[in-house]
Amino acid sequence: MTAIQIFQEITALLVVTVPIALLFRILRQPIILGYIFSGILLSGVVFTSFEGKEFLEAMSKIGITLLLFLLGLELKFSELRAVGRVAIITGIGQICFTVIIGMFITIALGYELVEAFIISLSITFSSTIVIVKLLSDKKELNTLHGKISVGFLLVQDFCAIAALVLLSGIGSNNSTVNSWEVLFLLAKAFFMFAVIVFLSQNVFPRVVRILSANNEIFFVSSIAWAFGFASFASVLGITTEIGGFLAGLALANSIQSTQILSKVKSLRDFFILIFFVSLGASLSFGSMNEILIPSIVLSAFVLFGNPIIVIIILRSLGYTLKTGFKSGLSVAQISEFSLILAMVGLEGGRIKPESLSMLTVVAIVTFVISSYMIIHSESLYNYIKPLLLKFEKKGFDDKQESTIESASNHVVLVGIHRMGESILNCIPRDDLILVDFDSEKVENLKEKGFKVVFGDISEQDVLERAKVHLARIVISTVPTVSDNLVLAYYLSSQKSVKPRLIVTTHSEKDKLDLINAGADEVILPYQVAGEFVASRLRDMLDISNKQ
């Protein structure tokens, strides 16, 4: 291909992709789907020659390397400790059960053992980017199910990277895995990790500080490091994509890591667009008869089986059915890592091209359906709750079992972080009931003698356990407007004397909605803080003027 042909075909690719991506954005679907559909439309139109396909593959590899480079910058092992026991148990438990059940399904569908394992592993991972975006749009990131979901998705990200390292190191045309090959891979991974630790502690802080003095040099040197270490990894027999991840991990603890993220992100977005377009273009409709049944079966398992696994795990840990259901919807689709994992398997000759096409179909189906499931999660839960209750095993130990036996004319404080901690010290302990979903904080307060109900205030059984309707004052420091609206509507619907309701929010519009719903006072923390600073500033200016 000539330079002008490459330029024209990239132009055609972008011109077609932009409006399709915009359409998917309007439909509230992940933009990744728009890229894949663009590739399907452009299949057989652009980059059809052998040289063109090789060029597209090279561009795609750059995109995946940059994606994992930025992931390495963002992932910190300290975050894995911070997500808590529940997220770790749920994340690892879901991966294990999905792989085991997935193996039975894929082997029954006729796949060989290794290929079945890679497919099963691919369908365990869910898209953190998509879930965080959907929960953020619904203002549910700070809810109990939102925090649990983001926590176990972070665990999934770490496991996905480990899977990619393992698969990239042992990728070959063999149908079996040699134990010596695995040990040699672990030795190489340990060596590279040791190099990363040494460089990140002894070399990079000084080098990065010098290079960051000039923006252009800093940007180019960041890219050079990512590609250079990725190439070094390939020499050791580990893929360039994993090398990119380790390169990012080396810089993760530097002060300038956020600056690198902001500079490289746009470049990553361009190349990853090409990866997903090429993935769509490679989708073989000629093999659709072969992959149709596996696509339907695995899509159904991801949409319904994965959420059920999470529900069972969270119920066994003592969380309510509603929390388990809403958290479970976060795993009702596969992620971009699933497709990258399958691509690595294809490059190593461990899966067939038809399997990658099948997983791409599963990604499309599950992305589309699960997005609407999450958007309408409340209505969906209310609709299928009777069915879930029929199949629920009796005797689950509710973490939210703590019910206040006798309470009336008391004060209920919802949310015991920051503002809540200041308020609870002003109210007599015997006159106060606390509500929060931070299990560690709840246990600490119980040990100090406080009456605490564990749970999400948006759930009616939590409201009943805290005897909110019998209180004289209810204070909510939770900024999530949907939770406060549930609280306001619940109190307004009670036939008894309505408690005085004080809530917090972050916007004037939400303030009006809350007042209309029945809140007596709505506090805007940032406004209060601004008024306090202004008052102190006026006092300081008065003093200086008098002097």
C-alpha positions in Angstrom: 0.0 0.0 0.0 1.2 3.5 -0.8 1.2 6.3 1.8 -1.8 8.1 0.2 -3.8 4.8 0.2 -3.1 4.4 4.0 -4.1 8.0 4.6 -7.3 7.6 2.6 -8.4 4.4 4.3 -7.7 5.7 7.8 -9.8 8.8 6.8 -12.6 6.5 5.6 -12.4 4.5 8.8 -12.7 7.6 11.0 -15.5 9.2 8.9 -17.6 6.1 9.2 -16.8 5.4 12.9 -17.5 8.9 14.4 -21.3 9.1 13.6 -21.8 5.4 14.5 -20.0 6.0 17.9 -22.2 9.1 18.4 -25.3 7.1 17.7 -24.3 4.5 20.3 -23.6 7.3 22.8 -27.1 8.6 22.2 -28.5 5.1 22.7 -26.6 5.0 26.0 -24.4 2.1 24.8 -20.7 1.7 25.3 -18.8 3.4 22.5 -16.7 0.3 22.1 -19.8 -1.3 20.5 -19.9 1.6 18.0 -16.3 0.8 17.0 -17.0 -2.9 16.5 -20.1 -2.2 14.4 -18.1 0.3 12.3 -15.6 -2.5 11.6 -18.4 -4.8 10.5 -19.7 -2.2 8.1 -16.1 -1.5 6.8 -15.3 -5.2 6.4 -14.0 -5.8 2.9 -13.9 -2.1 2.1 -10.7 -0.8 3.8 -7.4 -2.4 4.5 -8.3 -5.5 2.4 -4.8 -6.1 1.0 -2.3 -8.2 2.9 -0.1 -5.2 3.6 -3.2 -3.2 4.8 -4.2 -6.0 7.2 -0.6 -6.1 8.6 -0.6 -2.4 9.1 -4.0 -2.6 10.9 -2.7 -5.3 13.1 0.3 -3.2 14.0 -1.8 -0.2 14.8 -4.1 -2.5 16.9 -1.1 -3.8 18.9 0.0 -0.3 19.6 -3.5 0.5 20.9 -3.6 -2.6 23.3 0.0 -1.8 24.5 -1.0 1.8 25.3 -4.2 0.6 27.0 -2.3 -1.7 29.3 0.4 0.9 29.8 -2.2 3.3 31.2 -3.8 0.5 33.2 -0.4 -0.2 34.8 -0.2 3.5 35.7 -3.6 3.5 37.3 -3.5 0.1 39.1 -1.8 0.2 42.5 -1.4 -2.8 44.8 -2.4 -0.6 47.7 -5.9 -0.3 46.1 -6.3 -4.1 46.1 -5.9 -4.0 49.9 -8.3 -1.0 50.2 -11.2 -2.7 48.4 -11.9 -4.9 51.4 -12.6 -8.5 52.1 -16.0 -8.6 50.5 -14.8 -7.3 47.1 -11.8 -9.8 47.1 -14.0 -12.8 48.1 -16.7 -11.8 45.6 -14.2 -11.1 42.7 -12.2 -14.3 43.1 -15.2 -16.4 43.9 -17.0 -15.2 40.8 -14.0 -15.8 38.6 -13.5 -19.4 39.9 -17.2 -20.4 39.6 -17.6 -18.8 36.2 -14.5 -20.6 34.9 -15.6 -24.0 36.3 -19.2 -23.8 35.0 -17.9 -22.2 31.8 -15.6 -25.2 31.3 -18.5 -27.7 31.6 -20.6 -25.6 29.1 -17.8 -25.1 26.5 -16.6 -28.7 26.6 -20.3 -29.8 26.2 -20.4 -27.5 23.1 -17.5 -29.4 21.6 -14.4 -27.3 22.4 -11.0 -28.8 23.2 -9.8 -28.5 26.8 -7.3 -25.6 26.4 -9.6 -23.7 24.1 -12.5 -24.3 26.4 -10.4 -22.9 29.3 -9.5 -19.7 27.4 -13.1 -19.1 26.4 -14.3 -19.7 30.0 -11.6 -17.4 31.4 -12.5 -14.7 28.8 -16.2 -14.6 29.9 -15.3 -14.1 33.6 -14.1 -10.5 33.2 -16.5 -7.5 33.1 -15.7 -4.0 31.8 -14.8 -1.7 34.7 -14.9 1.4 32.4 -18.5 0.6 31.2 -19.8 -0.2 34.7 -18.3 2.9 36.4 -19.7 5.1 33.6 -23.2 3.6 34.0 -23.2 3.8 37.8 -21.8 7.3 37.6 -24.6 8.4 35.2 -27.2 6.9 37.7 -25.4 8.5 40.7 -24.9 5.1 42.3 -21.1 5.0 42.6 -21.4 5.8 46.3 -24.2 3.3 47.1 -23.5 0.0 48.8 -23.8 -2.1 45.6 -21.8 0.6 43.7 -18.9 0.3 46.0 -19.0 -3.5 46.1 -19.2 -3.7 42.3 -16.3 -1.3 41.7 -14.3 -3.2 44.3 -14.6 -6.7 42.8 -14.2 -5.3 39.3 -10.8 -3.9 40.5 -10.0 -7.5 41.7 -11.0 -8.7 38.2 -8.6 -6.3 36.6 -5.7 -7.7 38.6 -6.7 -11.2 37.7 -7.1 -10.3 34.0 -3.6 -9.0 33.9 -2.3 -12.2 35.6 -4.2 -14.3 33.1 -2.7 -12.3 30.2 0.8 -12.8 31.5 0.3 -16.5 31.9 -1.4 -16.9 28.5 1.1 -14.8 26.6 4.1 -16.7 28.1 2.8 -20.2 27.3 1.1 -19.4 24.0 2.0 -22.0 21.4 0.4 -24.4 19.1 0.5 -27.2 21.6 -2.8 -28.4 23.0 -1.1 -29.1 26.4 0.8 -26.9 28.8 4.2 -28.1 30.0 4.9 -27.6 33.7 8.5 -26.6 33.0 7.2 -24.0 30.5 5.1 -22.5 33.2 8.0 -22.5 35.7 10.2 -20.8 33.2 7.5 -18.2 32.5 7.1 -17.5 36.3 10.9 -17.1 36.5 10.8 -14.5 33.6 7.9 -12.7 35.2 9.7 -12.6 38.5 12.8 -11.2 36.9 10.9 -8.5 35.0 9.0 -7.6 38.2 12.3 -7.3 40.1 13.6 -5.0 37.4 10.5 -2.9 37.6 10.7 -2.6 41.4 14.4 -1.6 41.2 13.8 1.0 38.5 10.7 2.5 40.1 12.5 3.0 43.4 16.0 3.9 42.4 16.0 5.4 38.9 12.6 6.7 37.7 11.8 9.3 40.4 14.9 11.3 39.5 14.7 10.7 35.7 10.9 11.6 35.6 11.5 14.7 37.6 14.1 15.9 35.1 12.1 15.0 32.0 8.8 16.5 33.3 10.4 20.0 33.1 9.6 20.0 29.3 6.1 18.9 28.3 7.0 17.7 24.8 10.1 15.7 25.9 8.1 14.3 28.8 5.3 13.0 26.5 7.7 11.5 23.9 9.9 9.9 26.6 6.8 8.3 28.2 5.8 6.7 24.9 9.5 5.7 24.3 9.6 4.0 27.7 6.3 2.2 27.1 7.3 0.8 23.7 10.9 0.2 24.7 10.0 -2.0 27.7 7.3 -3.7 25.7 9.9 -4.6 23.1 12.2 -5.8 25.8 9.4 -8.1 27.1 8.9 -9.6 23.7 12.6 -10.5 23.6 12.1 -12.5 26.8 9.1 -14.3 25.2 6.3 -12.2 26.9 4.0 -10.2 24.7 4.5 -6.5 24.0 1.1 -5.8 25.6 2.2 -7.2 29.0 5.4 -5.3 28.6 3.4 -2.2 28.2 1.5 -2.9 31.4 4.7 -3.5 33.3 6.1 -0.2 31.9 3.1 1.6 33.3 3.4 -0.2 36.6 7.0 1.1 36.9 5.7 4.7 36.8 2.6 4.2 38.9 4.1 5.5 42.1 5.7 8.6 40.6 4.3 12.0 41.3 3.9 12.6 37.6 1.8 9.5 36.8 -1.4 11.5 36.6 0.3 13.9 34.1 1.4 10.9 32.0 -2.2 9.6 32.0 -3.6 12.8 30.8 -1.1 13.2 28.0 -1.2 9.6 26.6 -4.9 9.0 27.0 -6.0 10.6 23.8 -3.3 8.8 21.8 -4.5 5.5 23.4 -8.1 6.3 22.5 -7.2 6.7 18.8 -5.2 3.4 18.5 -7.7 1.4 20.6 -10.5 2.6 18.3 -8.5 1.0 15.4 -8.2 -2.2 17.5 -12.0 -2.6 18.0 -12.7 -1.6 14.4 -10.3 -4.2 13.1 -12.0 -6.7 15.5 -15.4 -6.0 14.0 -13.9 -6.2 10.5 -12.5 -9.6 11.3 -15.9 -11.0 12.3 -16.6 -13.9 10.0 -20.2 -14.1 9.0 -19.3 -17.2 6.9 -18.8 -19.1 10.1 -22.0 -17.7 11.7 -23.8 -21.1 11.6 -20.9 -22.7 13.5 -20.7 -20.0 16.2 -24.5 -19.2 16.5 -25.4 -21.8 19.2 -22.2 -21.2 21.3 -22.8 -17.4 21.1 -26.4 -17.8 22.3 -25.5 -20.2 25.1 -22.6 -18.2 26.4 -24.4 -14.9 26.1 -27.2 -16.4 28.2 -24.7 -17.7 30.8 -23.0 -14.3 31.1 -26.3 -12.3 31.3 -27.9 -14.6 33.8 -25.4 -17.1 35.2 -22.7 -14.5 36.3 -25.2 -12.3 38.2 -26.7 -15.4 40.0 -23.1 -16.4 41.1 -22.6 -12.9 42.5 -26.0 -12.9 44.2 -25.2 -16.3 45.9 -21.8 -15.1 47.1 -23.1 -11.9 48.5 -26.1 -13.5 50.1 -23.7 -16.0 51.8 -21.7 -13.1 53.1 -24.9 -11.7 54.7 -25.9 -9.0 52.2 -29.5 -8.4 51.1 -31.0 -9.9 48.0 -31.4 -6.4 46.4 -27.7 -5.6 47.1 -26.7 -8.9 45.6 -28.9 -8.4 42.5 -27.7 -4.9 41.7 -24.1 -5.9 42.2 -24.6 -9.0 40.1 -25.7 -6.9 37.1 -22.2 -5.5 37.0 -20.9 -8.9 35.7 -23.6 -9.4 33.1 -21.3 -8.5 30.2 -17.8 -9.4 29.1 -15.0 -6.7 28.9 -12.5 -5.4 26.5 -10.0 -7.6 28.4 -12.0 -10.6 27.4 -11.4 -9.8 23.7 -7.7 -9.0 24.3 -7.3 -12.3 26.2 -8.9 -14.1 23.3 -6.7 -12.3 20.8 -3.6 -13.4 22.7 -4.9 -16.9 22.6 -5.4 -16.7 18.9 -1.9 -15.4 18.3 -0.5 -18.3 20.3 -2.6 -20.8 18.3 -4.6 -21.9 21.3 -8.0 -20.9 20.0 -9.5 -20.7 16.5 -10.5 -17.5 14.7 -14.1 -18.7 14.9 -13.8 -18.6 18.7 -12.7 -15.0 18.7 -15.6 -14.2 16.4 -17.9 -16.0 18.8 -16.6 -14.0 21.8 -17.0 -10.8 19.8 -20.7 -11.7 19.2 -21.1 -12.5 23.0 -19.5 -9.1 23.8 -22.0 -7.3 21.5 -25.0 -9.1 22.9 -24.1 -8.8 26.5 -23.0 -5.1 26.2 -26.3 -4.1 24.7 -28.6 -6.0 27.0 -26.7 -5.5 30.3 -26.5 -1.7 29.8 -30.3 -1.5 29.8 -30.5 -4.0 32.7 -28.2 -1.7 34.8 -30.1 1.5 33.7 -33.4 0.0 34.7 -32.1 -2.1 37.6 -34.7 -0.9 40.1 -37.7 -1.7 37.9 -36.1 -5.0 36.9 -35.5 -6.0 40.6 -39.1 -5.2 41.6 -40.4 -7.3 38.6 -38.4 -10.4 39.3 -38.1 -10.2 43.1 -40.9 -12.7 43.7 -39.2 -15.2 41.4 -35.8 -14.7 43.2 -37.5 -15.2 46.6 -39.0 -18.5 45.5 -35.5 -19.9 44.7 -33.7 -18.3 47.6 -32.3 -20.7 50.2 -33.7 -20.1 53.6 -31.3 -19.5 56.5 -29.0 -17.0 54.9 -27.3 -15.0 57.6 -28.3 -11.4 57.0 -25.5 -8.9 57.6 -28.3 -6.4 58.0 -29.9 -8.4 60.8 -29.2 -5.8 63.5 -32.6 -4.5 64.4 -33.2 -2.0 67.2 -35.6 -3.7 69.4 -37.3 -0.7 70.9 -36.9 2.9 69.8 -39.1 5.9 69.4 -38.7 9.7 69.4 -35.0 9.1 68.7 -32.5 10.7 66.2 -31.4 8.7 63.1 -28.1 9.6 61.5 -27.5 8.2 58.0 -23.9 8.1 56.9 -21.1 8.3 59.5 -18.2 9.5 57.4 -16.7 13.0 57.7 -19.8 15.1 58.4 -21.5 12.2 60.1 -18.6 11.7 62.5 -18.8 15.3 63.7 -22.6 15.1 64.2 -22.7 11.9 66.2 -20.5 13.3 68.9 -23.2 16.0 69.5 -26.1 13.7 70.2 -26.5 11.5 73.4 -25.6 7.9 72.5 -28.8 6.5 74.0 -30.9 8.8 71.8 -29.1 8.0 68.6 -29.4 5.2 65.9 -26.8 5.1 63.1 -27.2 3.7 59.6 -24.2 3.0 57.3 -22.9 0.4 54.8 -19.2 0.5 55.8 -18.9 -2.8 57.6 -15.7 -2.0 59.3 -16.9 1.3 60.6 -20.2 -0.3 61.7 -18.3 -2.9 63.7 -16.1 -0.3 65.3 -19.1 1.8 66.4 -20.9 -1.2 67.8 -17.9 -2.0 69.9 -18.0 1.6 71.3 -21.6 1.0 72.3 -23.5 2.8 69.5 -26.8 1.4 68.1 -26.0 0.8 64.5 -28.0 -0.7 61.5 -25.8 -1.9 58.7 -27.3 -1.4 55.2 -28.2 0.9 52.3 -30.8 3.5 53.3 -32.5 3.1 49.9 -33.8 -0.3 51.0 -37.1 -0.4 52.9 -36.1 -3.1 55.3 -33.1 -1.0 56.5 -35.5 1.9 57.1 -37.8 -0.4 59.1 -34.9 -1.8 61.2 -33.7 1.7 62.1 -37.3 2.6 63.0 -37.0 5.7 60.9 -40.8 6.4 61.0 -40.8 6.6 64.8 -37.9 9.1 65.0 -38.2 12.7 65.8 -35.3 13.8 63.6 -33.7 12.0 60.7 -30.3 13.4 59.4 -28.8 12.1 56.2 -25.2 13.1 55.4 -25.3 10.9 52.3 -24.9 13.1 49.2 -26.6 10.6 46.8 -29.8 12.3 45.8 -31.6 9.1 44.9 -31.1 7.7 48.4 -32.3 10.9 50.0 -35.4 11.0 47.8 -36.3 7.4 48.8 -35.9 8.5 52.5 -38.1 11.6 51.9 -40.9 9.7 50.1 -40.9 6.9 52.7 -41.3 9.4 55.6 -44.0 11.3 53.7 -46.0 8.1 53.1 -46.2 7.3 56.8 -49.5 7.8 58.6 -47.7 8.7 61.9 -46.3 12.1 62.8 -43.6 12.8 60.2 -40.0 13.2 61.7 -38.1 16.3 60.8 -35.9 15.4 57.8 -32.5 17.1 57.2 -30.5 16.0 54.2 -27.4 17.0 52.2 -26.9 17.4 48.5 -24.5 19.1 46.0 -26.8 21.0 43.6 -29.6 23.6 43.7 -31.7 21.5 41.4 -31.5 18.5 43.7 -32.3 20.7 46.6 -35.6 21.7 45.1 -36.4 18.1 44.3 -35.7 17.1 47.9 -37.8 19.9 49.3 -40.7 18.9 47.0 -40.3 15.3 48.2 -40.8 16.3 51.8 -37.3 17.3 53.2 -37.5 20.0 55.9 -34.0 21.2 55.5 -31.5 20.7 52.6 -27.8 21.5 53.3 -25.3 22.1 50.5 -21.9 21.4 52.2 -19.8 23.3 49.7 -22.1 26.3 50.1 -21.8 26.1 53.9 -18.0 25.8 53.7 -17.9 28.8 51.4 -20.0 30.9 53.7 -17.7 29.9 56.7 -14.6 30.8 54.8 -16.2 34.1 53.7 -17.1 34.9 57.3 -13.6 34.2 58.6 -12.2 36.2 55.8 -14.4 39.2 56.6 -13.3 38.9 60.3 -9.6 38.8 59.3 -10.1 41.9 57.0 -11.8 43.8 59.7 -9.0 43.0 62.1 -6.3 44.1 59.6 -8.2 47.3 58.8 -8.5 48.2 62.5 -4.8 47.6 62.9 
